[in-house]
Amino acid sequence: IYSFQVYIIQVSVGNHQWTVKHRYSDFYDLHEKLVSEKKIDKNLLPPKKIIGKNSKSLVEKRQKELEVYLQTLLVKFPVTAPKVLSHFLHFHLYVS
């Protein structure tokens, strides 16, 4: 049986708020696309960890690192987020 961590992300745009849920692998896929399409720093995403990956302390640490990662991306693209990032954050469902 495989177990994996799902990270819950609270997104706020203007008066709109919603949550999205992603696994680390989703973040990794997003990052790979942004590195190739938008030349994002390859080291921006927190590294993948194998040992103790579901320990409470690692999950909390990674949650904070992934939050910083997303905030950094949004600062990097202040006017228009790349399509792949907008889709990842479900902007298309909540912001018109």
C-alpha positions in Angstrom: 0.0 0.0 0.0 1.3 3.4 -1.0 0.8 6.4 1.2 1.2 10.0 0.1 0.8 13.4 1.5 -1.8 15.9 0.0 -1.1 19.6 0.6 -4.1 21.9 0.9 -3.5 25.3 -0.5 -5.7 28.3 0.4 -5.8 30.7 -2.6 -7.1 34.3 -2.3 -7.7 36.7 -5.2 -9.6 39.8 -4.4 -12.8 38.8 -2.7 -12.5 35.2 -4.0 -11.1 32.4 -1.8 -10.8 28.7 -2.5 -8.7 25.7 -1.7 -6.8 23.3 -4.0 -5.2 20.0 -3.1 -2.0 18.7 -4.6 0.6 16.0 -4.0 4.3 16.8 -4.0 4.5 15.1 -7.5 2.0 17.8 -8.8 4.3 20.5 -7.6 7.3 18.7 -9.2 5.4 18.5 -12.5 4.5 22.2 -12.3 8.1 23.1 -11.6 9.5 21.1 -14.5 7.1 22.9 -16.9 8.0 26.3 -15.4 11.7 25.6 -15.6 11.5 24.6 -19.3 8.9 27.2 -20.4 9.7 30.2 -18.2 13.3 29.6 -17.1 12.5 29.4 -13.4 15.4 28.6 -11.2 15.7 24.8 -11.0 16.5 25.0 -7.3 13.5 27.0 -6.3 11.4 23.9 -5.5 12.1 22.2 -2.2 13.9 18.9 -2.8 12.2 15.5 -2.8 12.8 13.5 0.3 12.5 9.8 0.6 13.3 8.9 4.2 10.6 9.8 6.7 8.6 11.5 4.0 5.4 11.2 5.9 6.8 12.2 9.3 4.8 15.1 10.9 7.8 17.4 11.1 8.8 16.8 7.5 5.3 17.3 6.3 5.0 20.6 8.2 8.4 21.8 7.0 7.6 20.9 3.4 4.2 22.6 3.7 6.0 25.8 4.6 8.5 25.4 1.9 5.9 24.8 -0.8 4.0 27.9 0.5 7.1 30.0 0.0 7.6 28.4 -3.4 4.1 29.4 -4.6 4.5 32.9 -3.1 7.8 33.3 -4.9 6.2 32.3 -8.2 3.3 34.7 -7.8 5.8 37.6 -7.0 7.8 36.6 -10.1 4.6 36.8 -12.3 2.8 39.8 -10.6 0.5 40.7 -13.6 -0.3 37.4 -15.4 0.6 34.0 -14.0 1.7 31.4 -16.6 -1.1 29.2 -17.8 0.3 26.1 -16.1 0.5 28.0 -12.8 -3.0 29.4 -13.2 -4.3 25.9 -13.9 -2.5 24.5 -10.9 -4.1 27.0 -8.6 -7.5 26.6 -10.4 -7.8 30.2 -11.3 -9.9 29.2 -14.3 -12.6 27.9 -12.0 -12.9 30.8 -9.6 -11.7 34.1 -11.3 -13.4 35.5 -14.3 
